[in-house]
Amino acid sequence: MTARAIAARRLPPGGLGHARDWLEEHPWIWSFMAALLLWIAIGVIAGRGVGGTLTSALRFAPFLILVGIGQMFVITTGYGAIDLSVPFLMTLTAFVGIDVMDHHGVALGLAASLGCGLAVAVANVVAIELFAVPPIVATLAVGLMAQSAGNVRASGFGAQVPDGFQSFVTAEVGPFPLLALLCIAAAGLAGFVLHRTAFGRGVQAIGQNRRAADLAGLRVNRLLASAYLISGLLAGLSGVLLGAQVTPSLDLGDPYLLDSIAVVVLGGSLIQGGRSNVPGVWGGTLFLLLLVTLLGVLDISLAAQNIVKGALIIIVLALASSQSAT
Amino acid sequence: MTRALRLSPRATGIPFDWREVLSGSLPAMAFAGMLIWAQALEPAALSYDGLQLLLLSAVPLLLASLSQMFVIMLGDIDLGTGYLVGLVNVVTARYLVGDPLIALAIFVGLIAAYSAQAALIQTRRIPSIIVTLGSSFIWLGLGLIILPLPGGKAPGWLTDLLNASPPIVPMPILIAVVSAAVAYAITYALPYGALMRGAGSNADAIARAGWSMLKVRMTCYALAALFGLFAGIALTGITASGDAQASANYTLLAIASVILGGGEFSGGRSVPIGATIGALAIALVGPLLGLMDVSSDYQTGAQGLVLLVVLAGRALTRRVEL
C-alpha cells in the first residue's frame, strides 16, 4: 500500500482532506518544502547567515530558471518532446554573445545570442516537423552542430565582458540579485502564458492528447514550434548571461543538460507532458542549488555530491509519483 | 479482376516494399559511403591494418549502443549509459589489474543496480528517463570517487586482445559481428527474447498471458548493464586509462545509434545489427575528418549532420509515392 493510500484513509473529510486536494493541485509545494528543509539544515549545520546562503544560491538560479522554463515548455508538448540542444546552445551563445558584445556593443551581443537561439530552435523544428526525426535525436543532432560552432568560436577567444553588462548581471538589490528578481517576473509571465492564454492552454492540450487537440482545431505544428522557439531563445539568453557571470568555457553549458530536465520534473511537471508547473521550476532550482550549498557546507566532495544529488532526485520523484498516482 | 490483380502482391504473401528496404539500409549506406570516402583519401584505409585503426575507437560506442538497445526495446530510455561506461572504465583501470575481485564485485553490483532500477520503474510506475537521470549522477559520482583524476592502466591481456590480429577479419569488425550476433541471438533465438520484444510493444498482453513484466524488465536492464560493462572494459583497453567523464557523450550517441539503426522510442523493436552499424557510422566520422585534415572542432557537428541526413533521408524515402 502506498503512503498516499494510507494517508488518504486516515484523513477525515473536511479540513485536512481539503489540504490534501490542494497539495495535489499544487505539486510545486513539495519542491519548495524540500528546498526550505535544505535551507534550514544549512542554517543549523553551518550556523552561518541564512540570508547569505540564499543570496549565493540565488546568484546562480537565473541561468537554470531560464533554461528550465524553456525546457518545461518543450516537455509540456509531450510525446517524447525534450530539448537536448540546450547545453550546447548555452556554450555557443556565451562565446558568440560576449564576443559580439565586446566588439559591437551590448545590444548587438544580446541580439546575436538570441539569433543563435533562434537558429538552433528553427533547425530543431525543421528536423522534428518536416523530417519526423524523434525530438531526442533531432535536438541532440542540432545540439552537436551548435557544439561544433561553439568549439570554432572558442579557439582564439579573448573578448572581455563589457563593464556595463557585467555589472548588470552581477547587480544586487538589497540582498537579492537583480537577475533573480527579473527571473521571478519571467516565471510569473511564463505562468500567465501557460495557464491563462489560449496559446498556453494549447501547448498543454497537445501534450495531453495531440490527436484530440488536432481534431479540436488547434494548430499543433505551430504550437510545437513555438515551444522549441521559447526554449531556444531562453537558453540563448541564459548562455550569454552565464558567460558574463563566469568566464566562457567549452563545458559551460554541460551541467544544464540534465539539470534543466531535473528542475522541470522536480517542480511537479509531468515528464510525459500535458501538465506543467511554473513555480515548480523555481522550487526545483532552489532545491538543486541549496543541495549543492549544503553538501559544500558539509565539506562533501564534488564526487559524493553527485551521488547524493542523483539519489535524492530518484527518492523525491519516487515519493512524488506515489503522491500523484491516483 | 483488376481488383484481384492489384491485391496480388499481398495475397501471394510477397509484401515487398522497396521504400522500407531503402530506408532501412540508409545507415549501412552512409557507413559504406564513409568507408569509400576514407579509401579515396587514404589508399590503405580499407586494408586489414587500416580498418583496425579506423574502427577500433568505435568498439565501446557500439557496445554502449547495444546496451541502450535493450532499454529502448522496452520503450524506456537510459540516460545513464555514458556515465555507467565511465564508471566501468575507471573500475577497470584502477582495480582489474591489482584487485580483480574488487572489480568483479563492482561489476556484479552494477548489474544488480540496473535490475533494481528496472524494478523501481516497473513497480512504482516512474518514467525510466527520471530514474536513469538520477542514477546517472550516481554513476558519475562513484566514478569520480574511484578515480578523481584520469589515470590507472589497462590490463595487458585486454590491450593485447583488442589489438589482436585474427585471420582475415580485423578485430573491431570481429567484435562488432560477434556482439551484434549475441544481442540478436538473445532477442530472436531465445524464447524469452520474444517476451523482451513484446514487452515494449504490448506490456499488457505479456502480463495477461501470465508472464511477469517485472522479470522481463529486470532482465533487459541487466543485459543493458552487461553490455555497458563490455563497453567500459573495451574503452579501457583502447585508451589505456580510466576517466569517469570521458564517455559522457556516449549516452546520447548510443540513443542516436539505436534510432539510426531502426529502433523506436515506443519500444518493441530489437535492432542489434542496425544499432551496431549506426554506432560504426557515427564513430567513423571522427577518423574520417582526421583523414580529411579537418579540425576536430567540427567532429560533433559532422556527427549531428550525419544523424540528421540519414534520419531525414529515411523520412523522405518513406514518404515518396510509387
Interface residues (C-beta under 8 A of the other chain):
Chain A: G80 L84 A127 L130 F131 A132 V133 P134 I136 V137 A138 L140 A141 V142 G143 L144 M145 Q147 S148 A149 N151 V152 S155 D254 L258 I261 A262 V265 I271 Q272 S301 L302 A303 A304 Q305 N306 I307 V308 K309 G310 A311 L312 I313 I314 L317 A318 S321 S322 A325
Chain B: I77 L79 L120 R124 R125 I126 P127 I129 I130 V131 L133 G134 S135 S136 F137 I138 L140 G141 L142 G143 L144 I145 P148 A248 L252 I255 A256 I259 L260 F265 S295 D297 Y298 Q299 T300 G301 A302 Q303 G304 L305 L307 L308 L311 A312 A315 L316
